[in-house]
Amino acid sequence: MLNEKDMAKKRALVHVITDLERIADLAEKIAEYVKHEQIVFSGKAKQELEIFFNNAVQIYVASAKSLKMKGSALEVDVHELEQ
């Protein structure tokens, strides 16, 4: 049986997994829609998607580092990227 601290960590990890799955599902749906509908994005839209993608990668990397460090030292950076 897990203690309260470990239960909290488990709940947080479940949320992370859920969020990652949701991000992957949405990215897949966008890619399928664009391919199926043969949509061409404007230059500005491409820039915004690139920023979104890069931020998602940075959030993932920062989250993984934070888990390895067993702390929330990187939490502020992640929250800033989410905006």
C-alpha positions in Angstrom: 0.0 0.0 0.0 1.3 3.5 -0.9 1.7 6.2 1.6 0.0 9.6 1.0 3.1 11.1 -0.6 3.4 8.2 -3.0 -0.3 8.3 -3.8 0.0 12.0 -4.6 2.9 11.3 -6.9 1.0 8.5 -8.5 -2.0 10.8 -9.2 0.3 13.4 -10.7 1.9 10.8 -13.0 -1.6 9.6 -14.1 -2.4 13.2 -15.0 0.8 13.6 -16.9 0.2 10.4 -18.9 -3.4 11.5 -19.6 -2.2 14.9 -20.8 0.5 13.3 -23.0 -2.0 10.9 -24.5 -4.4 13.8 -25.2 -1.7 15.9 -26.8 -0.7 13.0 -29.0 -4.3 12.3 -30.0 -4.9 16.0 -30.9 -1.7 16.2 -32.9 -2.7 13.0 -34.8 -6.2 14.3 -35.5 -4.7 17.6 -36.8 -2.3 15.8 -39.1 -5.1 13.5 -40.4 -7.4 16.4 -41.0 -4.8 18.4 -42.8 -3.8 15.4 -45.0 -7.4 14.4 -45.7 -8.7 17.9 -46.5 -5.4 18.9 -48.2 -5.2 22.1 -46.2 -2.4 24.5 -46.8 -1.4 26.6 -43.8 -0.5 30.2 -44.1 3.1 31.3 -43.2 1.8 32.7 -39.9 -0.1 29.5 -39.1 3.0 27.5 -39.8 5.0 29.7 -37.4 2.4 29.4 -34.7 2.3 25.6 -35.1 6.1 25.5 -34.9 6.1 27.5 -31.7 3.3 25.2 -30.3 5.3 22.1 -31.2 8.6 23.5 -29.8 6.8 24.5 -26.6 5.3 21.0 -26.3 8.7 19.4 -26.7 10.2 21.7 -24.1 7.4 21.0 -21.6 7.9 17.3 -22.1 11.7 17.5 -21.6 11.3 19.8 -18.6 8.7 17.5 -17.0 10.9 14.4 -17.5 13.8 16.2 -15.9 11.6 17.3 -13.0 10.5 13.7 -12.4 14.1 12.6 -12.5 15.0 15.3 -10.0 12.0 14.3 -7.8 11.0 17.9 -7.4 9.4 20.8 -9.0 12.4 23.0 -9.7 11.4 23.3 -13.4 7.7 23.9 -12.7 7.8 27.6 -13.4 9.4 27.2 -16.8 6.8 24.7 -17.8 3.9 26.9 -16.8 5.4 29.8 -18.7 5.6 27.7 -21.9 2.0 26.6 -21.5 0.8 30.2 -22.1 
